[in-house]
Structures are given as C-alpha cells and as structure tokens.
Amino acid sequence: MRSVTVLCVLSMMIAGCAGRDTQQIPTVMGHDASSNCQMIQAEINANNKKVQELADEKGLKVAQNVAAGVVGLVAMMMLDNS
C-alpha cells in the first residue's frame, strides 16, 4: 500500500514539472532590413514584456510544485501514522 501511495505522489510531482512545447525563434526576420528605430524599440519592449510574463509564470509553477510536494509529504506522514 505504501509503495502505491509513493508512486502516485511521485507521478503527480513529475507531471507538475511538464512544460510547454518549445517555440523556435528565427534570428533574422523578414522585416529587419526595413525596420526603423521606433519599430526596433517596440519589438524590444514587447520582448521584455514577454520575458517578464514568462518569469512570473515560472514563479507560479515553482510554487505549485512546492505545494504538491508538501501535500505528498503530509499524505505519506498520515499513512505512516495509520
């Protein structure tokens, strides 16, 4: 019984680490040659905003993984005491 519980908890923790598919980003875009300073600045701002969104998302995912680990530990302790 204990090994089944441990296996279930580990499976949930591993599933929580799954990420999204990677997106290939080209190093050169078709509009690069005709971009002016305003267009480049707008693209930099958009990239910075996306980086911040991804950093916030990563922080949330870490918190979810920690919470899942704590729940798993509590469940194992409860089963050991019964």
Beta strands, then each sheet from edge to edge (+ up, - down):
end
